[in-house]
Amino acid sequence: MAEAVKRRQIAATKEMKKVMARHFYELDEAVKSKRQKIAWCTSTGPAEILRAMGFLVFFPENHGAILGATRTAMDYIPYANRLGYSPDICSYTTSDIGAFLKGETPLSKAYEGITSVPKPDVLAYNTNQCRDVRDWFSFYGRQWNLPVIGVSTPRSVGEVTEEFIKDVSGQMKALIKPLEEISGRKFDMDRLKKVLALSSETTRLWKACLFSASAIPSPVTFFDMTIHMGPAVVMRGTEEAVAYYQLLLAELEERVRDKVAAVEGEKYRLYWDGMPVWGKLREHSEMFGSLKASIVASTYCNSWIFEAFNPDDPFDSMARAYTELFIVRTDEVKERYMMNMFKTFSCDGIIYHDSKTCPNNTNSRYGMPQRLTEKTGIPHLVIQGDLNDLRLFSEEQAKTNIEAFIEGLSEK
Amino acid sequence: MNRYFAGIDIGASYTKCVVIDEHEAIKKFAVTQTGFDFEENAKKVLDEVSGPDGEIVRICSTGYGRKNVAFASFNKTEIACQSKGCFKVFGAEATIVDIGGQDVKIIRIDGEGKRVDFKMNRKCAAGTGAFVEEIAFKIKIPVERLDEIARSAAGEITLGSFCTVFTATEILSHIRAQVPLPDIVRGVFRSVAKRISEMDYFSKKVVFTGGLAKRDSVLSKMIAEETGSEVWVPENPQITCALGAALYAKEAFAGGPT
């Protein structure tokens, strides 16, 4: 039933690689020249505040994903394990700490001249995703004797009430004073508004790119988008990110107009919940492609859509945007959200990735797959794996599961 | 010349082949250890079943090695084939429990033989054939003799661990405490039945297949107890998946979906 497929390349990929290279070289140059201060930030953390205060921003989660995609994570995880960081906790954290302990980074293979991750002046987290990000940053804080500051967002939030907003917004404002001390610069509200406007535009364009996949056939798959989301994570708040997504969106809109399918002969449209298995992106993309299945939407890529951003009300709108994220919410809210997505993207099936070391980005452990299938009639499959630690992923089991699931769809 | 259709199921431990005729009657079947060379063993088992009075016109492969058989006309997953094979045998709504060498599959089929859904074990050997094989190896008793030994048990030990390796350690402590062997073996079977019953909910009828399935065996009775369902075991429980593949081969020859 499965035939080999040629993956359709996105032309903008070339530009995306340049944008990402500039991001890493700019950080590397700043470390060497000491011209600009550096902050490390969580991927859904207070990046806009950091940028507005003149920091260059590095995102360890992006580095974690690179450790996964290059399949080097397993070389490093054991080093963190020896230090007492369990193999059961976030494998971004353990692979990143392990790489640091070994004095290596995959960045040095990808970018000539870069020999290490850029050492920061401050680390700023938001626990909206999980506690692990804070523990991860705290490791480096202790290592380098650096300040670790951040926002503790409530989790499992139902309705995002004014009380939550005031709390988170207040915590964000409290970051200003220490950041002024570290940067030696005064906070400038106009600068923050400008950065937030750029972030808002980035996020609007990113959403439009993702939602182009609601077209039938879909011009793009989840696997493409996990790569193209790079600038939305690491460069939001810059002109460059806006320019990049204008370029990508134009290409995707052209594909939609011309009915160009990312998966030739698209027969099944699937939703992906949870993290990607970074070390298996290509294999997964090819496997689903060969089964004529297009993964058209995902919880994961949507995590960098921050619709609430409003430059006229920076702190409260950032607080709302970073608190109303899917990962922060209760199952009731998540289920409503997903049901809307299934409709918008005309999904025939749902794949849940139960990521062993990422319980916060795994939604299959509290009966949600069964509930949603019951409510919508859309069948689901849970595959066991991990974001970075491929030792927790059984290729053969996953393959049989996925093929059998698609076979089932074909018999419906 | 008679027309025949073959299904080859290359499992993690055993390779099974079934040949059916145009009336879907099983003409021959064979089972061999899978070993290292999937293609070679699949050929060997196919040669065993090929008769002089006809021609095999379509071959469908299934199982873990389904893509390693170049001479097969097409392949299907073992989920699809097991469903088809079991429905052919019992023709009723049921939940199939297939204990394979490396995995356990729970497949629900409706009254028309359509798959409702399926589940496989998580990445762990608990409840699988590999678990039983490992324990049999540790207590130095062939797997085939375990049922007979369990039948003579007066009691039954409780095994508390999910982990095969930890279970082996637990068993050692029972051996040291001089627990009779039959009670230990019963405990091993109970642990398999419990792991399976925890995986899903079950229809009123359970079809039990795979190398460990045997009519009226201690394990099949325990599966009935743990799931609360009536347990059916096919006459040849190891070959129902290959039978399903052979049925797909016949359908394909008639122009059905491949």
Contacts between the chains, C-beta under 8 A, distances in Angstrom:
chain1	res1	chain2	res2	distance
A	1	B	74	6.8
A	1	B	75	7.3
A	1	B	76	7.4
A	1	B	258	6.5
A	379	B	117	6.6
A	384	B	122	5.3
A	384	B	123	5.0
A	392	B	123	6.9
A	393	B	123	7.7
A	394	B	123	4.9
A	396	B	64	5.9
A	397	B	103	6.5
A	397	B	120	6.2
A	397	B	123	6.5
A	400	B	64	7.2
A	400	B	77	5.7
A	400	B	78	6.9
A	400	B	79	7.3
A	400	B	120	7.2
A	401	B	120	5.9
A	403	B	77	4.9
A	404	B	77	4.1
A	404	B	78	7.7
A	404	B	79	3.6
A	404	B	80	6.5
A	404	B	118	6.2
A	407	B	76	6.9
A	407	B	77	5.7
A	407	B	79	7.0
A	407	B	80	5.0
A	408	B	79	7.6
A	408	B	80	7.9
A	408	B	115	5.3
A	408	B	117	7.6
A	408	B	118	7.5
A	410	B	257	7.3
A	411	B	80	7.9
A	411	B	114	6.6
A	411	B	115	6.9
